[in-house]
Amino acid sequence: MDDEATYICDACGEEIVIPIDSSAGASQEYVEDCPVCCRASVIHVVIDKDGEVQVWAKGE
C-alpha cells in the first residue's frame, strides 16, 4: 500500500496529495480544507483487502 494518494478538489479541480493512515481503518471519512482554494471537502478513503486505496472528495 502507498503512503499517499490523490483526489481532485470538488471546488477548484486541483489534484491534492494526502497521506494515507491505514491504522485509522479500511473505511475513513473526514473533512479537510483544500490547500489551494481553502474550501472544505469531505474526504472518503477506502482500503481494500489487497491494500489498494481509493480516495474521493465531495464538497461539504
Backbone hydrogen bonds, N-H to C=O, Kabsch-Sander energy under -0.5 kcal/mol:
donor,donor_aa,acceptor,acceptor_aa,energy
5,A,18,I,-2.3
7,Y,16,I,-2.0
9,C,7,Y,-0.5
9,C,14,E,-3.0
13,G,9,C,-1.7
16,I,7,Y,-3.4
16,I,14,E,-0.5
18,I,5,A,-3.1
20,I,3,D,-3.0
21,D,19,P,-0.5
22,S,20,I,-0.7
24,A,21,D,-1.7
25,G,22,S,-1.4
28,Q,45,V,-3.1
30,Y,43,I,-1.9
32,E,41,S,-2.5
34,C,39,R,-2.4
38,C,34,C,-1.6
41,S,32,E,-2.2
42,V,58,K,-3.3
43,I,30,Y,-3.7
43,I,41,S,-0.7
44,H,56,W,-3.1
45,V,28,Q,-2.5
46,V,54,Q,-2.5
47,I,26,A,-2.9
48,D,46,V,-0.5
48,D,52,E,-2.5
51,G,48,D,-2.1
54,Q,46,V,-2.6
56,W,44,H,-1.8
58,K,42,V,-1.8
60,E,40,A,-1.9
